[in-house]
Amino acid sequence: MNNRWPSLDYLSWRDTCSALHLYLQIVGKYRLAHTPWLNHSWNATFYVTPRGLTTSAVPDASGIEILFDFHEHRVTGTSGDGRTASFGLGSSTVARFHADFVQLVGDLGGDPTFNGLPNEVPDPVPFQEDNRDRLYDRDAVQRFHQALMAIDRVFKTFRTSFLGKSSPVHLFWGSFDLAVTRFSGRQAPLHAGGIPALPDDIAQEAYDREVSSAGFWPGGGGLDYPAFYAYAYPAPNGFRNAAVQPDAAFWHDGLSEFILPYDAVQSAADPDKALLAFLMTTYEAAADLAMWDRDMLDCAHGKPGQVRRQNAEKSTADAATTEGEKVERDDGASKGRYWIVVDGVEAEMTYSRAGKGLIIIDHTDVPTALRGRKIGERMVRQAVEDARRDGIAIMPLCPFAKAQIDRHPEWQDVLRK
């Protein structure tokens, strides 16, 4: 077993998983009731910690923080005036957990008033009326927490390569997913709503801006296994057909999202690299097809102790570097590629020939270290210039190449008619 990436078997702990989901809903609804609204319900989420999941400080009484401690298997509350209270996590009922939590908040001087009905679950039963016995598998919960720690680390790395508006890495208790979301900065069409047991106005506010989002489910909701997901709202034309990595990722018709099974990451030679590839390629497909301004939004991944260069410095230095490097071409009878090496790092764009008069651009790969430096744009421009010289047409199946040509009407004379 990869020490950072434990094995997870949803079917073996789904009863515990369901119980934990509802317990988190109870505490999350308390936070929601006492915290001023922040865009896209960010005021209601949990955050991963080395011990479990925390609400952070809730502005109730002197300030209250609730921690699900998955080492000690307890729910612990602390208040700003020094009080602490806790109770154990174990086999129980939702009604019993609700009563224990209400008592805990009261012991901390808080107001345990919040909505008592679950969200985003089928056939919701009020918390106080849910007396079905629930199992609690301590080992499974600890493995789940260990997985969350590993996923949280990669999600946070992914978040550093974006300059635009981005969500924190946080866990939504409604859908029980750890998620991170990027925003284009543009308004989105009104969401249709219709999410089970969730008011439409909440869904519509959550999706009132254009997004590319990714996350992790432990299982359930149509999947009998833990998995990563990625989607765009609104989904641009061609998104479902985009080539994403790693090879185990696929488009799920029922969910209308890209899915990557957790097992494919956990068993990979480099799990962090496999997951980061999924996050980056699904984002790039969404952003390119929807024509986000990636030159303004993207940057290299952050590194500890290194200040990110400012835009003016970056644009000046990169222009001087990249414009001096030549785009090269390897042209074969059936396939070819454009490539450029900058600071020892290679970017490439591949194509296939379809007869004598057509090339099909099928893939563009610009490594993280070169993003935001117009490397991909230069390769597409070179392909356009070569097509004009050779009297051939281009079909850009690659989302990046298509987006670049769409942005440049003066290049579109080479498109296949």
QUIPEFEN-V700783 format. One record per backbone hydrogen bond with DSSP energy under -0.5 kcal/mol. CO is the residue of the C=O (numbers start at 1). NH is the residue of the N-H. If there is no record, write none. Layout:
co=(CO;CO)
nh=(NH;NH)
This chain:
co=(4;5;9;9;10;10;13;14;15;16;17;18;19;20;21;22;23;24;25;26;27;28;29;30;31;31;38;38;38;39;41;42;46;47;51;52;53;54;56;58;58;60;63;64;65;66;67;67;68;68;69;69;73;74;74;75;76;77;78;79;83;85;87;88;92;93;94;95;96;97;98;99;100;101;102;103;104;105;106;110;111;112;116;121;126;126;127;129;130;134;136;137;138;139;140;141;142;143;144;145;146;147;148;149;150;151;152;153;154;155;156;157;158;159;161;165;168;170;170;171;171;172;172;176;177;177;178;179;180;181;182;186;195;196;197;199;199;200;201;202;203;205;208;210;211;212;213;214;215;216;217;220;223;226;227;228;229;230;231;233;236;238;239;242;246;250;251;252;252;257;258;259;260;261;261;262;262;263;265;268;270;271;272;273;274;275;276;277;278;279;280;281;282;283;284;285;286;287;288;292;293;293;294;297;297;303;305;310;311;312;313;314;315;316;317;318;319;321;322;326;328;329;330;330;334;335;336;337;338;339;340;340;342;345;347;348;349;350;350;351;352;357;358;359;359;360;360;361;361;363;365;365;367;367;368;370;374;375;376;377;378;379;380;381;382;383;384;385;386;387;387;393;394;394;395;395;398;399;400;401;402;403;404;405;407;408;409;411;412;414)
nh=(6;2;12;13;13;14;17;18;19;20;21;22;23;24;25;26;27;28;29;30;31;32;33;34;34;35;41;42;43;42;44;45;171;54;70;49;68;47;66;60;64;63;80;58;78;55;69;76;53;70;73;74;89;69;76;87;67;85;65;82;79;77;75;90;134;97;98;99;100;101;102;103;104;105;106;107;108;110;109;112;113;114;127;124;129;130;130;131;95;92;138;141;142;143;144;145;146;147;148;149;150;151;152;153;154;155;156;157;158;159;160;160;161;162;299;183;170;172;179;46;173;176;177;218;172;179;216;170;214;167;212;210;198;120;120;202;203;204;205;206;207;208;188;184;233;182;231;180;229;178;227;223;220;262;217;260;215;258;213;211;239;241;242;244;249;259;253;256;257;252;230;250;228;264;265;265;266;267;268;271;274;275;276;277;278;279;280;281;282;283;284;285;286;287;288;289;290;292;291;294;296;297;298;163;164;306;307;314;315;316;317;318;319;320;321;322;323;324;325;328;339;331;332;337;353;332;351;330;349;328;342;347;345;342;340;365;338;362;363;336;360;393;354;361;395;352;362;397;398;350;348;367;370;371;371;373;378;379;380;381;382;383;384;385;386;387;388;389;390;391;392;359;396;416;361;397;402;403;404;405;406;407;408;408;409;411;412;414;415;394)
